[in-house]
Amino acid sequence: MTLRLPVREIKKRTVGRTQILDKGLGSNYISDQLKICGDYIDLAKLGWGTAVVSKNIEEKINIYKKNDIEVSLGGTLFEVYYVQNKIDEYISYLKSLDISTVEISDGVVEISRQEKLKHMERFKKDFRVFTEIGSKDVKFVTPPSNWVRWIKEELEAGADYVILEGRESGTVGLYRETGEIRMGLVNEIIESGINPDTLVFEAPRKPQQVWFIERLGPNVNLANVPIEDVISLETLRQGLRADTLMKFHAAKA
């Protein structure tokens, strides 16, 4: 192919990661989709507590792993185990599923900063740790200065990546209730000196994906992407769709 396209890392990527949200997909559907888009997916998050109520959980995990895709469970499930004071059981559960990546969040349950950092340290002994910042409550707005401080704290404590909340709806955390991006918040985070390669932005909607690609380039880390939108996202990353074509392929003078 003679087209000049943005440079994209191949798996296992450290930047330009695409993380999908599995909300209870069937095994056959996953297998069919991965034949098309598996090369572009870096992690599959089995959302919320779906792992507990899905009969095909082990089968799904194996399918993802055979396609060189990391698997994690939803941060909400960590919060359920936390509030029931069963973290040891959660660790055993993750190990029984042969999952090596854990998401630690406090989007619903109130967890002190000291407690969250303590659990990060505990999980770091056996897992890759992704933390998440931002409330799932649409009416709760965290000041940008807190986002910046907490991100820095969690990266310094050893988080592999910090995920910035958007939910599967794209209407909380980084976003207003309408889905509009809180651009001032994102810009303050980026301009604070935090390396954007260490951040994962939840961006389930196409306009949100386009904005982050235009702001941070084709190798921004994006999450909560529906599996059926992975190819669409990859065309956005490479300027192969109208929304980003001129960003990457403007005519040369």
LINZI-V440502 format. One line per field, one symbol per residue. phi: phi as a letter, one per 30 degrees, with the letter a starting at -180 (. if undefined). psi: psi as a letter, one per 40 degrees, with the letter a starting at -180 (. if undefined). burial: # if it has 9 or more other ideal C-beta (glycine too) atoms within 8 Angstrom, else .. A space follows every 10 residues. Layout:
# LINZI-V440502
phi=???
psi=???
burial=???
This chain:
# LINZI-V440502
phi=.cddbedbdc dddcbidccc ccckddddde eddddcbedc ccbccdehcd ddccdcdddd edddddchcd bbcddddedd dddchbdddd ddddddchcc bbccbbdbdd bdedddddde eddddbbdcc cbbkdddddc cdeeddeddd ededdddjdd bcccdbidci bbidbdddjd dddddddddd ddjddddccb cdbdceedde dddddbjdcd dbbiddedcd dedddddcic bedbeddcbd edd
psi=hehhiihhii ihidifhhhi hhefiidddd ddddddedee hdihhgibfd ddehdfdddd ddddddefhi hiiidddddd dddeffdddd ddddddefhe hihhifddhh hidddddddd dddddeihhh ihhiiehdeh hhiddddddd ddddddeehd ihhhheieef eibeiideeh hgdddddddd eeehheeeih hhgeiddddd dddddeiefi hiifhideed dddddddeff iddededefi hi.
burial=....##.##. ..#.###### ##..#.#..# #.##..##.# #######.## #..#..#..# #.###.#.## ########## ##....#..# #..##.#.#. #######... #....##.## #.##..#.## ######.... .#.#..##.# #####.###. #######..# #####...#. ##..##.### ...#.#.### ####.#.### ###....### #####.#.## #########. #..##.##.. ...
